[in-house]
Amino acid sequence: MYDLIVLGGGPGGYVAAIKAGRAGLKTALIEKNRLGGTCLNKGCIPTKYLLHTAEVFGSFAENDLGLSGENLKYDINAIYEKKNAVVDKLVGGIEKLIENAGVDFYNGEGKITSKSSVSVNGKELEFKNLIIATGSSVFAPPIAGIETAMTSDDILGKEPVDFKSVIIIGGGVIGIEFATVYANLGKEVTIVELEKTILPPFDRDIAMQQALVLKKRGVKIINGAMVTKIEKTGCTFTLKEKEENITADAVIVCIGRIAEIKDIGLDSAGIEYDKRGIITDACMKTNVEGIYAIGDAVKGNVMLAHNAENQGHLVVENIVNNTKHEKQDVIPSCVYSTPEIAGVGLSEKEAEAKGIAVKIGKVPMGSNGKSVLSGLDVGFIKVLFNEEDRIVGCQMMCDSATDMIGAIGTLVTNKAKRENILKSMYPHPTVVEAFYEAVEDVEKAATHMIYKK
């Protein structure tokens, strides 16, 4: 009898297993593929490796730094070989952490067989508590010919993928990151997006500025287009009631992901769910006592690795300490474009939609010394404060945005007052100085901004 079984070894699952093992719970972790889940094997990590490599290549291909290279080229086989090595190294690290925590690891397809048991590799395992962390899979909308297109699974797999031109269907986070990779590698890129702007979750000013950056790199963006047919080398879409066709060497569909809960035995335990995922309360408990669900498998959850990790830790803490801590709603979101984009807390768009009064501070990166000297002075940092002068949100488009947003999220979570933020000292020259000045700009007091008298 296990104190806890974790079904799924992605970011949420393996973190929960490690925390439980270290807390003294007899724990088992079941994963049908490789540890690390989609994020490590075919998601976050390989994408960011390709982004990093493409950015280095692009910086040499086109810059104003006085640097040049003759016959600049890349070796796609070498790129994928190194990507795979990075993934393997990190997977190996997780294996050692699982072993060190005293967790029993089962590499096989687990299935819930009752309210207190799971089967894997022909064995029946009993549990006191179960965490379902089966993640998500690529969403394939009902579009004719969609099976001929590639997905993130294909691009981020072990085998090299390369082409001269590509159509990316979907201008969300995944689509923009792929567009950034291929634009930096010198490819012809076309983004086809249903909404009026790319990056719909972010404020319009960020979406518009990112669109300008991509267009400057030669990326074509088609907004407001409904894709009706996909072929291996092209697609058909309706734009302003007119049907149009475009072609390229490849088509990548980046329309989102869906909870991976099929055939895991939910009905055997009477667990409530629908097509969007497993239904839980704020403590991640399902309707069945002792059974929890976290991460992408949960209905309505924000599908981000760090959200799954946080929820895994939360559930284990509640089990160990018999507490009822609830999931966090301040969740940082990131786009690893060039420059990077990140946000946390309330956005200007959300504040307006909800009728929440906010005070806004915003500074352009052109006023920041570190950004100017590094040639990354496109973008801005924007902060939102409520009527009590407490920070409630931040969105930024700048170098190192994804590295800064976590610490800023701490300020948002703790509802830091503006006056207390301004009592801190920020090092110079750094990009984060612009955050400090954005906070000052709420009262039109940013040092490096010129205000009308």
URWO-V60266 format. One record per backbone hydrogen bond with DSSP energy under -1.0 kcal/mol. CO is the residue of the C=O (numbers start at 1). NH is the residue of the N-H. Records with the same first field share a line. If there is no record, write none. Layout:
BEGIN
CO = NH  NH
END
This chain:
BEGIN
2 = 128
4 = 28
5 = 131
6 = 30
7 = 133
9 = 36
10 = 14
11 = 15
12 = 16
13 = 17
14 = 18
15 = 19
16 = 20
17 = 21
18 = 22
19 = 23
20 = 25
21 = 24
26 = 3  4
27 = 104
28 = 6
29 = 106
30 = 8
34 = 37
36 = 40
37 = 41
38 = 42
39 = 45
43 = 47
44 = 48
45 = 49
46 = 50
47 = 51
48 = 52
49 = 53
50 = 54
51 = 55
52 = 56
53 = 57
54 = 58
55 = 59
56 = 60
57 = 61
58 = 62
75 = 79
76 = 80
77 = 81
78 = 82
79 = 83
80 = 84
81 = 85
82 = 86
83 = 87
84 = 88
85 = 89
86 = 90
87 = 91
88 = 92
89 = 93
90 = 94
91 = 95
92 = 96
93 = 97
94 = 98
95 = 99
96 = 100
97 = 101
98 = 103
99 = 102
104 = 29
106 = 31  108
111 = 119
116 = 127
117 = 113  114
118 = 125
119 = 111
120 = 123
123 = 120
125 = 118
126 = 2
129 = 5
130 = 292
131 = 7
132 = 294
135 = 260
137 = 258
141 = 143
143 = 146
144 = 230
145 = 148
146 = 149
150 = 253
151 = 155
152 = 156
164 = 188
166 = 190
167 = 252
168 = 192
169 = 254
171 = 199
172 = 176
173 = 177
174 = 178
175 = 179
176 = 180
177 = 181
178 = 182
179 = 183
180 = 184
181 = 185
182 = 187
183 = 186
188 = 166
189 = 220
190 = 168
191 = 222
192 = 170
193 = 225
195 = 224
199 = 202
203 = 207
204 = 208
205 = 209
206 = 210
207 = 211
208 = 212
209 = 213
210 = 214
211 = 215
212 = 216
214 = 219
215 = 218
220 = 191
222 = 193
226 = 238
229 = 236
231 = 234
233 = 248
234 = 231
235 = 246
236 = 228  229
237 = 244
238 = 226
239 = 242
242 = 239
244 = 237
246 = 235
250 = 167
251 = 150
252 = 169
256 = 139
258 = 137
259 = 261
264 = 112
266 = 271
272 = 279
274 = 277
277 = 274
278 = 299
281 = 284
282 = 327
284 = 293
285 = 281
288 = 291
290 = 130
291 = 286
292 = 132
295 = 298
297 = 278
298 = 301
302 = 304
304 = 308
305 = 309
306 = 310
307 = 311
308 = 312
309 = 313
310 = 314
311 = 315
312 = 316
313 = 317
314 = 318
315 = 319
316 = 320
317 = 321
318 = 322
333 = 343
335 = 337  341
340 = 398
341 = 335
342 = 396
343 = 333
344 = 394
347 = 351
348 = 352
349 = 353
350 = 354
351 = 356
359 = 385
361 = 383
363 = 381
364 = 367
365 = 368
368 = 372
369 = 373
370 = 374
371 = 376
372 = 375
379 = 365
380 = 397
381 = 363
382 = 395
383 = 361
384 = 392  393
385 = 359
386 = 389
389 = 418
390 = 386
392 = 346
393 = 384
394 = 344
395 = 382
396 = 342
398 = 401
400 = 404
401 = 405
404 = 408
405 = 409
406 = 410
407 = 411
408 = 412
409 = 413
410 = 414
411 = 416
412 = 415
416 = 391
417 = 421
418 = 422
421 = 424
431 = 434
432 = 436
433 = 437
434 = 438
435 = 439
436 = 440
437 = 441
440 = 443  445
441 = 444
446 = 449
END
